[in-house]
């Protein structure tokens, strides 16, 4: 069911602007126009959205605001995940360096060998 658009007629009056005319009169800066009657502009009708259109507009504005908030939250989560990823990469590099140092220490102490990581048994290799 389509509702009719509401309307309201208005008339606006505008006075002619005063024009500077230096030197026309020594006593005044501005001279008065010959006709001081207001000028009538065209008559316009105000139009309004129907209730259905206003409801649709508000619904779209609400949906837009919601998605903007959602995108902002996703951006924050993305930054947090990127920071966690960089921290994990840094930690992995640190662990790799510790493993290399530990392996070097064991080779310095036991020489060339094979290791059973479950039992800790060192098996000398020739």
C-alpha positions as CSV (number, residue, x, y, z in Angstrom):
1,X,0.0,0.0,0.0
2,X,1.7,3.2,-1.1
3,X,1.1,6.3,1.0
4,X,0.7,9.7,-0.7
5,X,3.6,12.1,-0.3
6,X,2.8,15.1,1.9
7,X,3.3,18.6,0.5
8,X,3.2,22.2,1.8
9,X,3.4,25.3,-0.3
10,X,5.7,28.2,0.7
11,X,6.4,31.7,-0.6
12,X,9.7,33.4,0.2
13,X,10.6,37.1,-0.2
14,X,14.0,38.4,-1.0
15,X,15.1,42.0,-0.8
16,X,17.5,43.3,-3.5
17,X,21.0,43.6,-2.0
18,X,22.4,47.0,-1.4
19,X,25.1,47.9,-3.9
20,X,28.2,49.9,-3.0
21,X,28.5,53.0,-5.2
22,X,31.5,55.0,-4.0
23,X,31.2,58.7,-4.6
24,X,27.5,58.7,-5.3
25,X,26.7,60.4,-2.0
26,X,29.2,61.8,0.4
27,X,27.0,61.1,3.4
28,X,26.3,57.4,2.7
29,X,28.2,54.3,1.6
30,X,25.2,52.6,0.0
31,X,22.5,54.1,-2.2
32,X,19.0,52.8,-1.9
33,X,17.4,51.0,-4.7
34,X,14.5,52.7,-6.5
35,X,12.1,49.8,-5.7
36,X,12.2,48.6,-2.1
37,X,9.4,46.2,-2.7
38,X,10.3,42.5,-2.0
39,X,10.9,40.3,-5.0
40,X,8.7,37.2,-5.1
41,X,10.5,33.9,-5.9
42,X,8.8,30.9,-7.4
43,X,6.5,28.9,-5.2
44,X,7.9,25.5,-4.2
45,X,6.2,22.5,-2.6
46,X,7.8,20.7,0.2
47,X,7.8,16.9,-0.3
48,X,8.3,14.2,2.3
49,X,9.1,10.6,2.1
50,X,6.3,8.1,2.8
51,X,6.4,6.2,6.0
52,X,7.5,3.1,4.1
53,X,10.4,5.0,2.5
54,X,11.4,6.5,5.8
55,X,11.4,3.0,7.4
56,X,13.5,1.7,4.5
57,X,15.9,4.6,4.8
58,X,16.3,4.0,8.6
59,X,16.8,0.3,8.0
60,X,19.5,0.9,5.4
61,X,21.3,3.4,7.7
62,X,21.2,0.9,10.6
63,X,22.6,-1.9,8.4
64,X,25.4,0.5,7.1
65,X,26.3,1.5,10.7
66,X,26.4,-2.2,11.7
67,X,28.7,-3.2,8.9
68,X,31.0,-0.3,9.5
69,X,31.3,-1.4,13.2
70,X,31.8,-5.1,12.0
71,X,34.6,-4.0,9.6
72,X,36.3,-2.1,12.3
73,X,36.2,-5.0,14.7
74,X,37.5,-7.3,11.9
75,X,40.4,-4.9,11.3
76,X,41.3,-4.9,15.0
77,X,41.2,-8.7,15.1
78,X,43.3,-8.8,11.9
79,X,45.9,-6.5,13.6
80,X,45.9,-8.7,16.7
81,X,46.4,-11.9,14.6
82,X,49.2,-10.3,12.6
83,X,50.9,-9.3,15.9
84,X,50.5,-12.9,17.2
85,X,51.9,-14.3,14.0
86,X,55.0,-12.0,14.2
87,X,55.4,-13.0,17.9
88,X,55.2,-16.7,17.0
89,X,57.7,-16.3,14.2
90,X,60.1,-14.5,16.5
91,X,59.6,-17.3,19.2
92,X,60.3,-20.0,16.5
93,X,63.5,-18.2,15.6
94,X,64.5,-18.1,19.3
95,X,63.7,-21.8,19.8
96,X,65.7,-22.7,16.6
97,X,68.7,-20.8,17.9
98,X,68.5,-22.6,21.3
99,X,68.3,-25.9,19.6
100,X,71.4,-25.2,17.5
101,X,73.3,-24.1,20.6
102,X,72.2,-27.2,22.5
103,X,73.2,-29.5,19.6
104,X,76.6,-27.8,19.3
105,X,77.1,-28.2,23.1
106,X,76.3,-31.9,22.8
107,X,78.7,-32.4,19.9
108,X,81.4,-30.6,21.7
109,X,80.9,-32.9,24.8
110,X,80.2,-36.3,23.1
111,X,81.6,-35.9,19.6
112,X,79.8,-37.3,16.6
113,X,76.8,-39.5,17.7
114,X,73.3,-40.5,17.2
115,X,70.7,-39.8,19.8
116,X,67.5,-41.6,20.8
117,X,65.4,-38.6,21.9
118,X,62.9,-40.9,23.8
119,X,65.5,-42.6,26.0
120,X,68.3,-40.1,25.8
121,X,70.7,-42.9,24.8
122,X,73.8,-41.7,23.0
123,X,75.1,-44.0,20.3
124,X,78.6,-43.3,19.1
125,X,79.0,-43.2,15.4
126,X,82.2,-44.1,13.6
